[in-house]
Amino acid sequence: MYTIVLLIEKVMDEADVRLVTTLHEDVETSFVVVLPGKADHHRLVRALDDVALGHLEEAADDVERDPDTEGDDVTRRTLDASVAALKAGGVEAVGETAPGEDPLEILKDVVERHSADEVIVLTDPHFIEEFFHRDWASRARHKVGVPVLKLFAHNTQ
């Protein structure tokens, strides 16, 4: 079984599931879905990304949103919905959150515990972070010890 750790930031839709499940069609795969904690992804950087993409309303929301309104229940629902979408797509999947100060350390631990073969980072574009190589995929490549693939999540806007 080829095990993929899949780092996400939002609920996966049908297009996202199709994208990640068709990468290794000839191999039986299982997924461990990881949702990083909010502490590591700065709201201002998200706002700058939204401005770069022309999503001005989202940029204002990113800056104004009260971080205390994003709780563990939202994280759990996002994770559960994504795991359910993968299972509906016909693959094995489990989910884990990555709270705390360094979600990449937790990602490394998940890779080791599950003897993962690969990490896929499925996120929205983060132009500012990517330019400075501070995005999830760039940082994970130096941390996890397995190949890391960066894919862009389906944009529902």
C-alpha positions in Angstrom: 0.0 0.0 0.0 1.3 3.4 -1.0 0.7 5.9 1.8 0.3 9.6 1.1 0.1 12.2 3.8 -2.1 14.9 2.4 -1.8 18.4 4.0 -4.9 20.6 3.3 -6.1 24.0 4.4 -9.8 23.7 3.5 -12.5 21.1 2.8 -11.7 19.1 -0.3 -14.3 19.1 -3.0 -14.9 16.5 -5.7 -12.3 18.0 -8.0 -9.7 18.0 -5.3 -10.4 14.3 -4.6 -10.2 13.4 -8.2 -6.9 15.3 -8.5 -5.2 13.5 -5.7 -6.7 10.0 -6.2 -5.7 9.9 -9.9 -2.0 10.6 -9.4 -1.2 7.0 -8.7 -4.0 5.1 -10.4 -2.1 1.9 -10.8 -1.1 1.7 -7.2 -3.4 1.0 -4.2 -3.1 4.1 -2.0 -4.2 5.3 1.4 -4.3 8.8 2.6 -3.6 10.4 6.0 -5.2 13.9 5.8 -3.5 16.5 8.0 -5.0 19.9 8.7 -2.4 22.4 10.2 -3.3 24.5 13.2 -4.1 28.1 12.6 -1.2 29.4 14.6 1.3 28.9 11.8 -0.5 30.6 9.0 -0.5 34.4 9.4 -3.7 36.3 8.5 -1.9 39.2 7.0 0.0 37.0 4.6 -3.3 35.4 3.6 -4.7 38.9 3.0 -1.8 39.8 0.8 -2.3 36.7 -1.2 -6.0 37.5 -1.7 -5.0 41.0 -2.9 -2.6 39.5 -5.4 -5.4 37.3 -6.7 -7.8 40.2 -6.9 -10.1 38.8 -4.0 -10.4 42.1 -2.2 -13.4 41.1 0.0 -11.6 38.0 1.2 -8.5 40.1 2.0 -10.6 42.3 4.3 -12.1 39.2 5.9 -8.7 37.7 6.6 -7.5 40.9 8.4 -10.8 41.5 10.3 -11.6 37.9 11.3 -11.3 37.2 15.0 -9.0 34.2 15.4 -10.9 33.0 18.4 -13.9 32.3 16.2 -11.9 29.6 14.4 -12.1 26.8 16.9 -11.3 23.1 17.1 -14.8 22.2 16.0 -14.3 24.0 12.6 -11.0 22.2 12.2 -12.6 18.8 13.0 -15.5 19.4 10.6 -13.1 20.4 7.8 -11.0 17.3 8.4 -13.9 14.9 8.7 -15.6 16.3 5.5 -12.3 15.8 3.6 -11.7 12.3 4.9 -15.4 11.4 4.0 -14.9 12.9 0.5 -11.8 10.7 -0.1 -13.6 7.6 1.2 -16.5 8.4 -1.1 -13.8 8.5 -3.9 -13.0 4.9 -3.1 -9.7 5.2 -1.2 -8.7 4.5 2.4 -8.4 7.7 4.5 -7.9 8.9 8.0 -7.4 12.4 9.4 -5.2 14.1 11.9 -4.9 17.7 13.0 -1.6 19.5 13.4 -2.1 22.0 16.2 0.6 23.7 18.1 3.6 25.9 17.6 5.2 23.9 14.7 2.7 22.0 12.5 5.6 20.8 10.3 7.1 18.9 13.3 3.7 17.2 13.6 3.7 16.6 9.9 7.1 14.9 10.1 5.8 12.8 13.0 2.7 11.7 11.0 5.0 10.8 8.0 7.1 8.6 10.3 4.3 7.0 12.2 2.4 6.0 9.0 5.6 5.1 7.1 4.4 7.5 4.4 5.8 7.3 0.9 4.9 10.8 -0.1 3.5 14.1 1.1 1.0 16.1 -1.1 0.4 19.7 -0.1 -3.0 20.7 -1.5 -3.6 24.4 -0.8 -4.8 27.6 -2.4 -2.0 29.7 -4.0 0.0 31.7 -1.5 2.1 33.9 -3.8 3.9 35.9 -1.1 4.8 32.7 0.9 5.8 30.8 -2.3 8.0 33.7 -3.5 10.0 33.6 -0.3 9.8 29.7 -0.1 7.9 29.9 3.2 4.8 28.0 1.9 3.9 24.6 3.4 5.5 22.6 0.5 8.8 24.4 0.5 9.2 24.1 4.2 8.0 20.4 4.3 10.6 19.5 1.7 13.3 20.3 4.2 11.6 18.5 7.1 9.8 15.3 6.3 12.3 13.0 4.5 10.0 11.9 1.6 9.0 13.5 -1.7 6.7 16.5 -1.4 4.3 17.5 -4.2 2.6 20.9 -4.3 -0.9 21.0 -5.9 -3.4 23.8 -6.0 -6.8 23.1 -4.5 -9.9 23.6 -6.6 -11.1 27.2 -6.3 -14.8 27.4 -5.6 -14.9 31.2 -6.2 
